[in-house]
Amino acid sequence: MAIPPLRYAAWRRLWTDEWSFPVDERLPHPAGTAPDSGDSRGKCCIVFGVTSLLLAAVLAIGEIATGQARATETGPTTIPEMWGAWCARCHAEDGTGQVSEPTITGVPMDFTDCAVTTREPDADWERAIAKGGSGVGLSPEMPGFEDSLTPAQIAGFVPHLRAFCRDTGWPSGNLNFPRPIITEKAFPEDEFLLLPAISHESEPASASATNVGLIAAYERRFGRRAMYEVSIPFYNWDFLTSRDSEIGDIAVALKYVAYASATTPRIVSFGLEATLPTGRLYKGFGKGTVVFEPYIAAGTMLRSWYVQGHGKVELPVDPLVDRAYLYNLYVGRDSSSAPDAWTLGVELNGENKQLWITPQIRKGLTATGALAASLGVSIPVKYQREKVVSWVGYLLWEFLEPLRARK
Ligand code: HEC
């Protein structure tokens, strides 16, 4: 016989409340008042002589009474007490995850390791505590607490976890906004990226041409606030009589977080990119000179909207090559707090006097969000010469994040 869904839900709630939460965690017995404290009560009576029997009995009754009073308390109330009572058996009192008698197979993240923890946004941790490991694509050994804790209590654990990292100067993961397709991010990343672009030129007077580009980029953090990047562009261009595949100008870049405030949240970074003349100039695959490109990248949140901006100047070493001014502005928001959420956004991309608008959609591809893809289309709104619409996007892999939950 099928259980009617409503009744089933009620029954399940009863079941969860009463039983499925490990019993020893539910019982209110703060340290020192565990049931075995009766032993010491027994011992104390033996050492007293017959003459003090009465006194001992009174003391024992007193102890039992206070013991009972403690037993009716409602368990840990402050965050550190809750951490000790509910979390420490897996995460260790000191947050390292190193416990002497592990009850689980996986070792949780070491909360004292600033390089690992600071990059995590608060929202991910809140979600992990509320929904359990499976809510953020991690191990289901991490239980969910949303049925037993209030949202305020769950949020209260985050500063407790943050305090395990004793080092300062690391930009907070709250500033790690989703990457736009063209706008440079201010937050430093450990990422491998593929950025394809397909543009279709259709001049009314001539035949149409489809050009394909693919940039492969490797980004690596170092120190607390810095990152370097190497990117190699590949092109496959249509020259009407032939198609050519070539490498373009390889670029190396450094980025440094100059200002980061987790609470506001606001981040500003400076970068310097240098493109090397590895691409062939005469077919347009390269600029034929070293180009230095200082830039500034910034990000903030307005309510639940991400706002990211980026401006850079291209300064070619060869004085015959023109300078260029580029600026990008991105606005977007997530569909949910899950790491595999959809993010909808739009960019304005300016280069000198030209301007494009690039609506885009991004999606985390794994439950942990370690793989993500984005797709957009760049449409010219102000242009000087030909009108070219390009499909742009990326596939990114945050290679330090787990791809999927450990079993
Ligand atoms: C039964 C063991 C267990 C208990 C109890 C437990 N955790 Fe966890 N927790 C884990 C494991 C295991 C992971 C790591 C999962 C992974 O990396 O796949 C984890 C992950 C986390 C994460 C996510 C960290 C990350 O990798 O991003 C947070 C935050 C967290 N736990 C907080 C808590 C808090 C707060 C409590 C107590 C209210 C708690 N946990 C209780 C086992 C536990």
Residues whose N, C-alpha, C, O or C-beta is under 5 A from the ligand:
A	BS01	HEC	W86 C87 C90 I104 G106 P108 M109 W125 A128 I129 G133 L138 S139 E141 M142 P143 F157 R406
